[in-house]
C-alpha cells in the first residue's frame, strides 16, 4: 500500500470505530496528518478529557499515554508503539525519590511531567516546560527537589533564584547532547537566523538562544515572527513541521543528530494495528492513578 492509502484507511477506520488519534509534536508529519490533535504531552492529556470518543490512540511515548489515562480513566487508551519509552522518564524510580525525600524532609518534590505514573505518586507538584516558572513562583514552598531533568531544573533555578533547588543528574539525552559549539557552528553558517531552544538543553545552549520555551512555544514564536530564518534547538521533527506551516521561511536544525529514536519508532502501521485491536492498552490501577493525579492537580492549582 502507498502511504496515502494507509493514511486514508486510518482516517476511514477511526471514523467508523469512533477512535481519536493524539500525536505529540515530535511525531512524523505522516502521523500528524492523520491525528485529531497535535501538541505537547500535557496538552494531549487535556485534550483527551474533552473528546467524545471513548477510545484514544496516543502517538508518542509511554509516560504521555499514562498521563492521558491518569486524567481520563474512563477512556480506553492505547500507546501506538509499545516500545516507545522515554529515557528521561525512566532514569529514576519510586524508591530513588522516596530515599531522597527521607534525606530532605523539608523539601517539596517538583516533578517534570516527563516522568512515569509511578514516580508521580511520590511527588508533590507537577510542571511542564511551559508552566514550570509560573508554578514554582506560585508555590508557597521555598525548598524544592526538582526531578528528573537537571537542565530544566537549572533553567528554573536561574529564573527563580530566590528559591533553593536540589537538582538530580537526569534529563533528555538528546537535548543534553547539544553543546555551545553546535550553536557557534550553526550560527556561523546562518548568521541571520533566530535561535530558538528548548529548556531541556544545557544552560550553555539556552543562554545563546533568542527565545527559550516549550515545543509549542517554539513553534508559535516561529510562526508569528516576522523573521525569515530560524535555528531550531529541539527535536528535528519540529523543523519539518515548521517547513510545512511556514513555506516562506527557512528552518535549520541545531544538529542533524537531534533525533529522538523513541519518538521516531512509531509508524502509521502501528496506528493501523491499534485501530484493528492489536495495540497495547495502557492500564493503571486506581490507587496509583489517584496518587499520581495529585501532583497534576497541584500544578493546576498553582496556575499551570
Helices and strands as residue ranges (DSSP letters): H 3-16, E 19-24, H 29-32, E 37-39, H 41-50, E 55-59, H 62-71, E 76-79, H 94-103, E 108-112, H 117-120, E 125-127, H 132-138, E 143-147, H 150-159, E 164-167, H 173-176, H 180-189, E 194-197, H 203-206, E 211-212, H 215-224, E 229-233, H 237-245, E 250-253, H 261-264, H 268-275, E 280-281, H 286-301
